[in-house]
Amino acid sequence: MAATTLSPRVTRPASARRRRHGVDKPRRSVLLTVLTCIVLLYALVPLAWLLINSTKTQAGLFDSFGLWFSDDFALWSNIHDTLTYDHGIFLRWLLNTVLYVVVGAGGATLLATLGGYALAKFSFPGKRAVFAVVIGAVAVPGTALAVPTFLLFSKLGLTNTPWAVILPSLISPFGLYLMWVFANDAIPTELLEAARMDGAGEVRTFFRVSAPLLAPGVVTVLLFTMVATWNNYFLPLIMLKDSHWYPLVLGLNQWNAQAATAGGEAIFNLVITGSLLTIVPLIAAFLLLQRFWQSGLSAGGVKE
């Protein structure tokens, strides 16, 4: 009897069969689409208003619709007037803000990285107590600590100096907690043990092995602390009296109060243009570091 050879039957996966018959198509929600569009408009309309009104003269701000351009395009003249008004005080505020961000936010990121790594990968007595303190510090709003911080710095004679803004900015409980969680999942303990068995010290192990793995988390914390320091308003308001040490947000508020004062000089176009120039560095930072930021938020969220 001749042997009969049966050809193997190729079985398509269930997902492939569903895609073939059009069953596995992504479902669309009209309500979700509408809500997404509303949120998008809510985020973009203020930016559009700011950009459009930055192109108007002082008179054009009140003679034309807010979300449409006027006859005179005055963006470049507004930028020039903003940078040169009051002996170029806007540039001084910009440099102050950059100083506070580089030293304050940069230092906060460094301390959060070192502290989070140590808390995640080292065991020591009182670790649970430190965890409770960090969680409690995250829950306390910064404005609640502003007045006690002012009293402390007043006793030390540091008010009305850049240190009154920089030193409190070095502490970021949320950044510390974020780096703690990220380092705990991003750095395998076996990798550190292998480095130690090869004779590497703790400092060398951190910079050669752990630091590259922590890069996404570091960028994420840097973005959070940078935005918080760049937009910090209440702390400089109570700490600084000399306008030459103001950050941008506080200086623009002073201009706005000056423009709104009865009989004061009308400089609303400079306030709007200055606000536009203030957010440009933040937008550029997010665009340049977007991929690191996204990977930093998602890393550690999925375990194999």
PALO-404573 format. One record per residue: chain; y, z, x of N, C-alpha, C in turn; residue number from 1. Coordinates in steps of 0.1 Angstrom, whole numbers. Layout:
<rs>
{r 'A'; {Y; Z; X}; {Y; Z; X}; {Y; Z; X}; NUM}
...
</rs>
This chain:
<rs>
{r 'A'; {-12; 0; 9}; {0; 0; 0}; {12; 0; 9}; 1}
{r 'A'; {21; -9; 6}; {33; -11; 15}; {42; 1; 12}; 2}
{r 'A'; {48; 6; 23}; {57; 17; 21}; {70; 12; 16}; 3}
{r 'A'; {76; 19; 7}; {88; 15; 1}; {100; 23; 7}; 4}
{r 'A'; {109; 16; 12}; {121; 22; 19}; {132; 23; 9}; 5}
{r 'A'; {136; 35; 6}; {147; 38; -3}; {160; 39; 4}; 6}
{r 'A'; {169; 31; 0}; {183; 32; 7}; {190; 45; 2}; 7}
{r 'A'; {196; 52; 11}; {202; 65; 7}; {214; 62; -2}; 8}
{r 'A'; {215; 70; -12}; {226; 68; -22}; {238; 76; -17}; 9}
{r 'A'; {249; 68; -16}; {261; 74; -11}; {268; 82; -23}; 10}
{r 'A'; {270; 94; -21}; {276; 103; -32}; {290; 105; -28}; 11}
{r 'A'; {299; 101; -37}; {313; 103; -35}; {317; 118; -38}; 12}
{r 'A'; {326; 123; -30}; {330; 137; -34}; {336; 137; -47}; 13}
{r 'A'; {336; 149; -53}; {342; 150; -67}; {357; 147; -67}; 14}
{r 'A'; {364; 152; -56}; {378; 149; -55}; {381; 134; -55}; 15}
{r 'A'; {372; 126; -47}; {374; 112; -47}; {372; 105; -60}; 16}
{r 'A'; {361; 110; -68}; {359; 105; -81}; {370; 107; -90}; 17}
{r 'A'; {376; 120; -89}; {387; 123; -98}; {399; 114; -95}; 18}
{r 'A'; {402; 112; -81}; {413; 103; -78}; {411; 89; -83}; 19}
{r 'A'; {398; 85; -82}; {395; 71; -87}; {398; 69; -101}; 20}
{r 'A'; {395; 79; -109}; {398; 78; -124}; {411; 84; -128}; 21}
{r 'A'; {419; 87; -118}; {433; 92; -121}; {434; 106; -126}; 22}
{r 'A'; {423; 114; -124}; {423; 127; -129}; {431; 137; -120}; 23}
{r 'A'; {431; 134; -107}; {436; 144; -97}; {451; 141; -93}; 24}
{r 'A'; {458; 134; -102}; {472; 132; -99}; {480; 145; -101}; 25}
{r 'A'; {490; 147; -92}; {498; 159; -94}; {505; 159; -107}; 26}
{r 'A'; {504; 171; -113}; {511; 173; -126}; {526; 176; -124}; 27}
{r 'A'; {534; 170; -132}; {548; 172; -131}; {553; 180; -142}; 28}
{r 'A'; {562; 190; -139}; {568; 199; -149}; {582; 195; -151}; 29}
{r 'A'; {586; 191; -163}; {600; 188; -165}; {609; 200; -164}; 30}
{r 'A'; {604; 211; -169}; {612; 223; -167}; {615; 227; -153}; 31}
{r 'A'; {604; 226; -145}; {606; 229; -130}; {616; 219; -124}; 32}
{r 'A'; {615; 207; -127}; {624; 197; -122}; {638; 200; -126}; 33}
{r 'A'; {641; 203; -138}; {654; 206; -143}; {660; 219; -136}; 34}
{r 'A'; {651; 229; -134}; {656; 241; -127}; {659; 238; -113}; 35}
{r 'A'; {651; 230; -106}; {654; 226; -92}; {667; 219; -91}; 36}
{r 'A'; {670; 210; -100}; {682; 202; -100}; {694; 212; -102}; 37}
{r 'A'; {692; 222; -111}; {703; 231; -113}; {706; 239; -101}; 38}
{r 'A'; {695; 244; -94}; {697; 252; -82}; {704; 243; -71}; 39}
{r 'A'; {699; 230; -70}; {705; 221; -60}; {720; 219; -63}; 40}
{r 'A'; {724; 217; -76}; {738; 216; -79}; {746; 229; -76}; 41}
{r 'A'; {740; 240; -79}; {746; 253; -76}; {749; 254; -61}; 42}
{r 'A'; {740; 249; -52}; {742; 250; -38}; {752; 240; -32}; 43}
{r 'A'; {752; 228; -38}; {759; 217; -32}; {773; 215; -38}; 44}
{r 'A'; {775; 219; -50}; {789; 217; -56}; {800; 225; -48}; 45}
{r 'A'; {797; 238; -44}; {808; 244; -36}; {811; 237; -23}; 46}
{r 'A'; {800; 232; -17}; {802; 225; -4}; {810; 212; -7}; 47}
{r 'A'; {807; 205; -17}; {814; 193; -21}; {829; 196; -24}; 48}
{r 'A'; {831; 207; -31}; {845; 210; -35}; {852; 214; -22}; 49}
{r 'A'; {846; 221; -13}; {853; 224; 0}; {856; 212; 8}; 50}
{r 'A'; {846; 203; 9}; {849; 190; 17}; {859; 182; 11}; 51}
{r 'A'; {859; 180; -2}; {869; 172; -9}; {883; 177; -8}; 52}
{r 'A'; {884; 190; -10}; {898; 196; -10}; {903; 198; 4}; 53}
{r 'A'; {895; 197; 14}; {899; 197; 28}; {907; 185; 31}; 54}
{r 'A'; {905; 174; 23}; {912; 162; 26}; {926; 161; 19}; 55}
{r 'A'; {930; 171; 12}; {942; 171; 4}; {953; 178; 11}; 56}
{r 'A'; {965; 174; 8}; {977; 182; 12}; {979; 194; 3}; 57}
{r 'A'; {989; 202; 7}; {992; 214; -1}; {995; 210; -15}; 58}
{r 'A'; {1003; 199; -17}; {1007; 195; -30}; {995; 189; -38}; 59}
{r 'A'; {987; 182; -30}; {976; 175; -36}; {965; 184; -42}; 60}
{r 'A'; {965; 197; -37}; {955; 206; -42}; {958; 209; -57}; 61}
{r 'A'; {970; 209; -61}; {974; 213; -75}; {977; 201; -84}; 62}
{r 'A'; {978; 189; -78}; {981; 177; -85}; {969; 168; -89}; 63}
{r 'A'; {957; 172; -84}; {945; 163; -86}; {933; 172; -90}; 64}
{r 'A'; {923; 166; -95}; {911; 173; -100}; {904; 178; -87}; 65}
{r 'A'; {898; 190; -89}; {892; 197; -77}; {880; 190; -71}; 66}
{r 'A'; {873; 182; -79}; {861; 175; -74}; {863; 160; -72}; 67}
{r 'A'; {876; 157; -70}; {879; 143; -67}; {890; 142; -57}; 68}
{r 'A'; {890; 131; -49}; {900; 129; -38}; {913; 126; -44}; 69}
{r 'A'; {924; 130; -37}; {938; 126; -40}; {942; 113; -33}; 70}
{r 'A'; {954; 109; -36}; {958; 96; -30}; {960; 98; -15}; 71}
{r 'A'; {964; 109; -10}; {966; 111; 4}; {954; 117; 11}; 72}
{r 'A'; {949; 110; 21}; {938; 116; 29}; {943; 123; 41}; 73}
{r 'A'; {943; 137; 40}; {950; 145; 50}; {940; 154; 58}; 74}
{r 'A'; {928; 150; 59}; {918; 158; 66}; {921; 161; 80}; 75}
{r 'A'; {925; 150; 88}; {927; 152; 102}; {940; 159; 104}; 76}
{r 'A'; {950; 157; 96}; {963; 165; 98}; {960; 180; 94}; 77}
{r 'A'; {952; 182; 84}; {949; 196; 80}; {941; 203; 92}; 78}
{r 'A'; {932; 196; 98}; {925; 202; 109}; {934; 205; 121}; 79}
{r 'A'; {944; 196; 124}; {953; 198; 134}; {962; 210; 131}; 80}
{r 'A'; {967; 211; 118}; {976; 222; 115}; {968; 235; 115}; 81}
{r 'A'; {955; 235; 111}; {947; 247; 111}; {946; 253; 125}; 82}
{r 'A'; {943; 244; 135}; {941; 248; 148}; {953; 252; 156}; 83}
{r 'A'; {965; 247; 151}; {978; 250; 158}; {986; 260; 150}; 84}
{r 'A'; {983; 264; 138}; {991; 273; 130}; {991; 287; 137}; 85}
{r 'A'; {1003; 293; 137}; {1005; 306; 142}; {1000; 307; 157}; 86}
{r 'A'; {1005; 298; 165}; {1002; 297; 179}; {987; 296; 182}; 87}
{r 'A'; {980; 289; 173}; {965; 287; 175}; {957; 299; 174}; 88}
{r 'A'; {960; 308; 164}; {953; 320; 162}; {939; 317; 157}; 89}
{r 'A'; {937; 305; 150}; {924; 302; 145}; {914; 300; 156}; 90}
{r 'A'; {918; 294; 167}; {909; 292; 179}; {905; 306; 185}; 91}
{r 'A'; {915; 315; 185}; {912; 329; 190}; {901; 335; 181}; 92}
{r 'A'; {903; 334; 168}; {893; 339; 158}; {879; 333; 161}; 93}
{r 'A'; {879; 320; 163}; {867; 313; 166}; {860; 318; 178}; 94}
{r 'A'; {867; 320; 189}; {862; 325; 201}; {856; 340; 199}; 95}
{r 'A'; {864; 348; 191}; {859; 361; 188}; {846; 361; 181}; 96}
{r 'A'; {845; 352; 171}; {832; 351; 163}; {821; 346; 172}; 97}
{r 'A'; {823; 337; 181}; {813; 332; 190}; {809; 344; 200}; 98}
{r 'A'; {818; 352; 204}; {815; 363; 213}; {806; 373; 205}; 99}
{r 'A'; {810; 376; 193}; {802; 386; 185}; {788; 380; 182}; 100}
{r 'A'; {787; 367; 180}; {774; 362; 177}; {765; 361; 189}; 101}
{r 'A'; {771; 357; 201}; {763; 355; 213}; {758; 369; 218}; 102}
{r 'A'; {767; 378; 219}; {763; 392; 224}; {756; 400; 213}; 103}
{r 'A'; {762; 400; 201}; {756; 409; 191}; {743; 403; 185}; 104}
{r 'A'; {743; 391; 180}; {731; 385; 174}; {721; 382; 185}; 105}
{r 'A'; {725; 377; 197}; {716; 375; 207}; {709; 388; 212}; 106}
{r 'A'; {717; 398; 214}; {711; 411; 218}; {702; 417; 207}; 107}
{r 'A'; {706; 415; 194}; {697; 420; 184}; {684; 413; 183}; 108}
{r 'A'; {684; 400; 186}; {672; 392; 186}; {663; 397; 198}; 109}
{r 'A'; {669; 399; 210}; {662; 403; 221}; {655; 417; 219}; 110}
{r 'A'; {663; 426; 213}; {658; 440; 211}; {647; 439; 200}; 111}
{r 'A'; {649; 431; 190}; {639; 430; 179}; {626; 424; 184}; 112}
{r 'A'; {627; 414; 193}; {615; 408; 199}; {607; 418; 208}; 113}
{r 'A'; {614; 425; 217}; {607; 435; 225}; {602; 446; 217}; 114}
{r 'A'; {609; 451; 208}; {604; 462; 200}; {593; 458; 190}; 115}
{r 'A'; {594; 447; 184}; {583; 442; 175}; {571; 440; 183}; 116}
{r 'A'; {572; 434; 195}; {560; 431; 203}; {553; 444; 207}; 117}
{r 'A'; {561; 454; 211}; {556; 467; 216}; {549; 474; 204}; 118}
{r 'A'; {555; 474; 192}; {549; 481; 181}; {537; 474; 176}; 119}
{r 'A'; {536; 461; 178}; {524; 453; 173}; {512; 454; 182}; 120}
{r 'A'; {515; 455; 195}; {504; 453; 205}; {501; 466; 214}; 121}
{r 'A'; {508; 477; 211}; {506; 489; 219}; {504; 500; 209}; 122}
{r 'A'; {495; 509; 213}; {493; 521; 205}; {499; 533; 212}; 123}
{r 'A'; {505; 542; 204}; {512; 554; 210}; {513; 564; 199}; 124}
{r 'A'; {515; 577; 202}; {516; 587; 192}; {529; 585; 184}; 125}
{r 'A'; {529; 587; 171}; {541; 586; 163}; {543; 571; 158}; 126}
{r 'A'; {534; 563; 159}; {536; 549; 155}; {538; 548; 140}; 127}
{r 'A'; {530; 555; 132}; {532; 555; 118}; {546; 560; 114}; 128}
{r 'A'; {551; 570; 121}; {564; 575; 118}; {575; 564; 121}; 129}
{r 'A'; {573; 557; 132}; {582; 546; 135}; {582; 536; 125}; 130}
{r 'A'; {570; 533; 120}; {569; 523; 109}; {577; 527; 97}; 131}
{r 'A'; {575; 540; 93}; {582; 545; 81}; {598; 545; 83}; 132}
{r 'A'; {602; 548; 95}; {617; 547; 98}; {622; 533; 97}; 133}
{r 'A'; {614; 523; 102}; {619; 509; 102}; {619; 504; 88}; 134}
{r 'A'; {609; 507; 80}; {609; 503; 66}; {621; 510; 58}; 135}
{r 'A'; {623; 523; 61}; {635; 529; 55}; {648; 523; 59}; 136}
{r 'A'; {649; 519; 72}; {662; 513; 76}; {664; 500; 70}; 137}
{r 'A'; {653; 492; 67}; {655; 479; 61}; {660; 481; 47}; 138}
{r 'A'; {656; 492; 40}; {660; 494; 26}; {675; 499; 25}; 139}
{r 'A'; {681; 504; 36}; {695; 509; 35}; {704; 497; 38}; 140}
{r 'A'; {713; 494; 28}; {723; 484; 31}; {733; 487; 42}; 141}
{r 'A'; {738; 477; 49}; {747; 479; 60}; {760; 485; 56}; 142}
{r 'A'; {765; 482; 44}; {778; 487; 39}; {777; 502; 37}; 143}
{r 'A'; {765; 508; 35}; {764; 522; 33}; {766; 530; 46}; 144}
{r 'A'; {763; 523; 57}; {765; 529; 71}; {778; 526; 77}; 145}
{r 'A'; {786; 518; 70}; {799; 513; 77}; {808; 525; 79}; 146}
{r 'A'; {810; 534; 69}; {819; 545; 71}; {814; 555; 81}; 147}
{r 'A'; {802; 559; 81}; {797; 568; 92}; {798; 562; 105}; 148}
{r 'A'; {795; 549; 106}; {797; 542; 119}; {811; 542; 124}; 149}
{r 'A'; {821; 540; 114}; {835; 541; 118}; {839; 554; 123}; 150}
{r 'A'; {834; 565; 117}; {837; 579; 121}; {832; 581; 135}; 151}
{r 'A'; {819; 576; 137}; {813; 578; 151}; {821; 571; 161}; 152}
{r 'A'; {824; 558; 159}; {832; 550; 169}; {846; 555; 170}; 153}
{r 'A'; {851; 561; 160}; {865; 567; 161}; {865; 579; 171}; 154}
{r 'A'; {854; 587; 170}; {853; 599; 179}; {851; 594; 194}; 155}
{r 'A'; {845; 582; 195}; {842; 577; 209}; {854; 569; 214}; 156}
{r 'A'; {864; 566; 205}; {875; 558; 209}; {873; 544; 211}; 157}
{r 'A'; {863; 538; 203}; {859; 524; 205}; {864; 516; 193}; 158}
{r 'A'; {871; 522; 183}; {876; 514; 172}; {887; 504; 178}; 159}
{r 'A'; {889; 493; 170}; {899; 483; 174}; {896; 477; 188}; 160}
{r 'A'; {883; 476; 191}; {878; 469; 203}; {866; 461; 199}; 161}
{r 'A'; {863; 451; 207}; {851; 442; 203}; {838; 450; 203}; 162}
{r 'A'; {837; 461; 210}; {825; 469; 210}; {822; 475; 196}; 163}
{r 'A'; {833; 477; 188}; {831; 483; 175}; {823; 473; 166}; 164}
{r 'A'; {824; 460; 169}; {816; 450; 161}; {803; 447; 168}; 165}
{r 'A'; {803; 446; 181}; {791; 442; 188}; {780; 452; 188}; 166}
{r 'A'; {783; 465; 191}; {773; 475; 192}; {765; 477; 178}; 167}
{r 'A'; {772; 478; 167}; {764; 479; 154}; {756; 467; 152}; 168}
{r 'A'; {760; 455; 156}; {753; 443; 154}; {740; 442; 162}; 169}
{r 'A'; {739; 450; 172}; {727; 450; 181}; {714; 455; 173}; 170}
{r 'A'; {716; 463; 163}; {705; 469; 155}; {702; 460; 143}; 171}
{r 'A'; {690; 455; 142}; {685; 447; 131}; {672; 452; 127}; 172}
{r 'A'; {671; 462; 117}; {658; 467; 113}; {650; 456; 107}; 173}
{r 'A'; {656; 446; 99}; {648; 436; 93}; {642; 427; 104}; 174}
{r 'A'; {650; 424; 114}; {645; 415; 125}; {634; 422; 133}; 175}
{r 'A'; {635; 435; 135}; {624; 443; 141}; {612; 442; 133}; 176}
{r 'A'; {613; 444; 120}; {601; 444; 111}; {595; 430; 111}; 177}
{r 'A'; {603; 420; 111}; {598; 406; 110}; {591; 403; 123}; 178}
{r 'A'; {596; 407; 135}; {589; 404; 147}; {577; 412; 149}; 179}
{r 'A'; {576; 424; 143}; {564; 433; 143}; {553; 426; 136}; 180}
{r 'A'; {556; 421; 124}; {546; 414; 116}; {542; 401; 123}; 181}
{r 'A'; {551; 393; 128}; {548; 381; 134}; {540; 382; 146}; 182}
{r 'A'; {544; 392; 155}; {536; 394; 168}; {522; 399; 165}; 183}
{r 'A'; {520; 406; 154}; {507; 412; 151}; {497; 400; 148}; 184}
{r 'A'; {502; 390; 142}; {493; 379; 138}; {494; 367; 147}; 185}
{r 'A'; {504; 365; 155}; {506; 353; 163}; {499; 355; 177}; 186}
{r 'A'; {498; 367; 182}; {492; 370; 195}; {479; 376; 194}; 187}
{r 'A'; {468; 369; 197}; {455; 376; 197}; {454; 387; 208}; 188}
{r 'A'; {448; 398; 204}; {446; 409; 214}; {437; 404; 225}; 189}
{r 'A'; {427; 396; 222}; {418; 391; 233}; {425; 384; 243}; 190}
{r 'A'; {436; 376; 240}; {443; 369; 249}; {451; 378; 259}; 191}
{r 'A'; {456; 389; 254}; {463; 398; 262}; {453; 405; 272}; 192}
{r 'A'; {441; 409; 266}; {431; 415; 275}; {426; 406; 286}; 193}
{r 'A'; {425; 393; 283}; {421; 383; 293}; {432; 383; 304}; 194}
{r 'A'; {444; 383; 300}; {455; 382; 310}; {455; 395; 319}; 195}
{r 'A'; {452; 406; 313}; {452; 418; 321}; {440; 419; 330}; 196}
{r 'A'; {429; 413; 326}; {417; 413; 335}; {419; 404; 346}; 197}
{r 'A'; {428; 394; 345}; {431; 385; 356}; {442; 391; 365}; 198}
{r 'A'; {446; 403; 363}; {455; 410; 372}; {470; 408; 368}; 199}
{r 'A'; {473; 403; 357}; {487; 401; 353}; {492; 414; 348}; 200}
{r 'A'; {505; 418; 352}; {511; 430; 347}; {517; 428; 333}; 201}
{r 'A'; {522; 438; 327}; {527; 437; 313}; {539; 428; 312}; 202}
{r 'A'; {548; 429; 322}; {560; 420; 321}; {556; 406; 322}; 203}
{r 'A'; {547; 403; 332}; {543; 389; 334}; {535; 384; 322}; 204}
{r 'A'; {527; 393; 316}; {519; 389; 304}; {528; 386; 293}; 205}
{r 'A'; {539; 393; 291}; {548; 391; 280}; {555; 377; 282}; 206}
{r 'A'; {561; 375; 294}; {569; 363; 295}; {560; 350; 297}; 207}
{r 'A'; {548; 351; 303}; {540; 340; 305}; {530; 337; 294}; 208}
{r 'A'; {526; 347; 286}; {516; 345; 276}; {521; 347; 262}; 209}
{r 'A'; {528; 358; 260}; {533; 362; 246}; {545; 354; 242}; 210}
{r 'A'; {555; 353; 251}; {568; 347; 247}; {566; 333; 241}; 211}
{r 'A'; {558; 324; 247}; {557; 311; 241}; {551; 312; 227}; 212}
{r 'A'; {542; 321; 224}; {537; 322; 211}; {546; 329; 201}; 213}
{r 'A'; {556; 336; 206}; {566; 343; 198}; {578; 334; 195}; 214}
{r 'A'; {579; 322; 201}; {591; 314; 200}; {595; 311; 185}; 215}
{r 'A'; {586; 307; 176}; {590; 305; 162}; {596; 317; 156}; 216}
{r 'A'; {590; 329; 158}; {595; 341; 152}; {609; 345; 158}; 217}
{r 'A'; {610; 342; 171}; {623; 346; 177}; {634; 337; 172}; 218}
{r 'A'; {632; 324; 170}; {642; 315; 164}; {645; 320; 150}; 219}
{r 'A'; {635; 324; 142}; {638; 328; 128}; {646; 341; 128}; 220}
{r 'A'; {643; 350; 136}; {652; 362; 137}; {666; 359; 142}; 221}
{r 'A'; {667; 350; 152}; {680; 346; 157}; {688; 340; 146}; 222}
{r 'A'; {682; 331; 137}; {690; 325; 127}; {695; 336; 117}; 223}
{r 'A'; {686; 345; 113}; {690; 356; 104}; {701; 364; 110}; 224}
{r 'A'; {700; 369; 122}; {710; 377; 128}; {723; 370; 131}; 225}
{r 'A'; {722; 357; 134}; {734; 349; 136}; {742; 347; 124}; 226}
{r 'A'; {735; 344; 113}; {742; 343; 100}; {749; 356; 96}; 227}
{r 'A'; {741; 367; 97}; {746; 380; 93}; {759; 384; 102}; 228}
{r 'A'; {758; 381; 115}; {770; 384; 123}; {781; 375; 121}; 229}
{r 'A'; {779; 362; 119}; {789; 352; 116}; {797; 355; 104}; 230}
{r 'A'; {790; 360; 93}; {796; 362; 80}; {799; 377; 78}; 231}
{r 'A'; {798; 385; 89}; {801; 399; 88}; {816; 401; 85}; 232}
{r 'A'; {819; 408; 74}; {832; 410; 69}; {836; 425; 69}; 233}
{r 'A'; {828; 433; 62}; {832; 447; 59}; {834; 455; 72}; 234}
{r 'A'; {824; 453; 81}; {825; 461; 94}; {837; 458; 102}; 235}
{r 'A'; {840; 445; 105}; {853; 443; 112}; {865; 447; 104}; 236}
{r 'A'; {864; 447; 91}; {876; 451; 83}; {880; 465; 85}; 237}
{r 'A'; {870; 474; 87}; {873; 488; 88}; {874; 492; 103}; 238}
{r 'A'; {869; 484; 112}; {869; 487; 126}; {881; 482; 134}; 239}
{r 'A'; {887; 470; 129}; {897; 463; 137}; {910; 464; 130}; 240}
{r 'A'; {921; 466; 137}; {934; 466; 133}; {942; 454; 139}; 241}
{r 'A'; {939; 451; 151}; {946; 440; 158}; {940; 427; 154}; 242}
{r 'A'; {949; 418; 148}; {944; 406; 143}; {939; 396; 154}; 243}
{r 'A'; {942; 399; 166}; {937; 391; 177}; {922; 393; 180}; 244}
{r 'A'; {916; 404; 174}; {902; 406; 176}; {894; 403; 163}; 245}
{r 'A'; {901; 397; 153}; {895; 394; 141}; {884; 383; 142}; 246}
{r 'A'; {873; 383; 135}; {864; 372; 134}; {870; 362; 124}; 247}
{r 'A'; {863; 350; 122}; {869; 340; 114}; {870; 344; 99}; 248}
{r 'A'; {860; 351; 94}; {860; 354; 80}; {871; 364; 76}; 249}
{r 'A'; {874; 373; 85}; {885; 383; 83}; {899; 376; 85}; 250}
{r 'A'; {900; 367; 95}; {912; 360; 97}; {915; 351; 85}; 251}
{r 'A'; {905; 343; 80}; {908; 335; 69}; {912; 343; 56}; 252}
{r 'A'; {906; 355; 55}; {910; 363; 44}; {925; 367; 45}; 253}
{r 'A'; {929; 370; 57}; {943; 373; 59}; {952; 362; 56}; 254}
{r 'A'; {948; 349; 60}; {956; 338; 56}; {956; 336; 41}; 255}
{r 'A'; {945; 338; 34}; {945; 337; 20}; {954; 347; 13}; 256}
{r 'A'; {954; 359; 18}; {963; 369; 12}; {977; 366; 15}; 257}
{r 'A'; {980; 360; 26}; {994; 355; 29}; {998; 344; 20}; 258}
{r 'A'; {989; 335; 17}; {992; 324; 9}; {994; 328; -6}; 259}
{r 'A'; {987; 338; -10}; {987; 343; -24}; {999; 352; -27}; 260}
{r 'A'; {1006; 357; -16}; {1017; 366; -18}; {1029; 359; -23}; 261}
{r 'A'; {1035; 365; -33}; {1047; 359; -39}; {1058; 358; -28}; 262}
{r 'A'; {1063; 346; -27}; {1073; 343; -16}; {1067; 340; -3}; 263}
{r 'A'; {1054; 341; -2}; {1048; 338; 11}; {1047; 323; 14}; 264}
{r 'A'; {1043; 320; 26}; {1041; 306; 29}; {1028; 300; 23}; 265}
{r 'A'; {1030; 289; 17}; {1018; 283; 10}; {1010; 275; 20}; 266}
{r 'A'; {998; 281; 23}; {989; 275; 33}; {975; 274; 28}; 267}
{r 'A'; {974; 272; 15}; {961; 271; 9}; {953; 260; 15}; 268}
{r 'A'; {959; 249; 19}; {952; 238; 25}; {946; 242; 38}; 269}
{r 'A'; {953; 250; 46}; {948; 255; 58}; {936; 265; 56}; 270}
{r 'A'; {937; 273; 46}; {926; 282; 43}; {913; 274; 40}; 271}
{r 'A'; {915; 264; 32}; {903; 256; 28}; {897; 248; 40}; 272}
{r 'A'; {906; 242; 48}; {901; 235; 59}; {895; 244; 70}; 273}
{r 'A'; {901; 256; 71}; {895; 266; 80}; {881; 271; 76}; 274}
{r 'A'; {880; 272; 62}; {866; 275; 57}; {856; 265; 60}; 275}
{r 'A'; {861; 252; 59}; {851; 241; 62}; {847; 241; 77}; 276}
{r 'A'; {857; 244; 86}; {854; 244; 100}; {845; 256; 103}; 277}
{r 'A'; {846; 267; 95}; {838; 279; 98}; {823; 277; 95}; 278}
{r 'A'; {820; 269; 85}; {806; 267; 81}; {799; 256; 89}; 279}
{r 'A'; {807; 248; 96}; {801; 237; 104}; {792; 241; 114}; 280}
{r 'A'; {795; 252; 123}; {785; 256; 133}; {772; 262; 126}; 281}
{r 'A'; {773; 268; 115}; {761; 273; 109}; {752; 262; 104}; 282}
{r 'A'; {758; 252; 98}; {750; 240; 93}; {744; 233; 105}; 283}
{r 'A'; {751; 232; 116}; {746; 225; 128}; {734; 234; 133}; 284}
{r 'A'; {735; 247; 133}; {724; 255; 139}; {712; 254; 130}; 285}
{r 'A'; {714; 254; 117}; {702; 253; 108}; {695; 239; 110}; 286}
{r 'A'; {703; 229; 111}; {697; 215; 113}; {690; 214; 126}; 287}
{r 'A'; {695; 220; 137}; {689; 218; 150}; {676; 227; 151}; 288}
{r 'A'; {676; 239; 144}; {665; 248; 145}; {657; 248; 133}; 289}
{r 'A'; {658; 238; 124}; {651; 238; 112}; {636; 239; 113}; 290}
{r 'A'; {630; 231; 122}; {616; 230; 123}; {610; 243; 129}; 291}
{r 'A'; {618; 250; 138}; {613; 262; 143}; {614; 273; 133}; 292}
{r 'A'; {625; 272; 124}; {627; 282; 114}; {616; 281; 103}; 293}
{r 'A'; {612; 269; 99}; {602; 268; 89}; {588; 272; 95}; 294}
{r 'A'; {585; 269; 107}; {572; 273; 113}; {572; 288; 115}; 295}
{r 'A'; {584; 294; 118}; {584; 309; 119}; {582; 316; 106}; 296}
{r 'A'; {587; 310; 95}; {585; 317; 82}; {570; 316; 78}; 297}
{r 'A'; {564; 305; 81}; {550; 302; 76}; {539; 308; 85}; 298}
{r 'A'; {543; 310; 98}; {533; 315; 107}; {529; 329; 103}; 299}
{r 'A'; {516; 332; 104}; {511; 345; 100}; {509; 347; 85}; 300}
{r 'A'; {513; 337; 77}; {511; 338; 63}; {497; 334; 59}; 301}
{r 'A'; {490; 326; 68}; {477; 322; 65}; {468; 326; 76}; 302}
{r 'A'; {457; 332; 73}; {447; 336; 83}; {435; 328; 82}; 303}
{r 'A'; {429; 325; 93}; {417; 317; 93}; {405; 326; 90}; 304}
</rs>
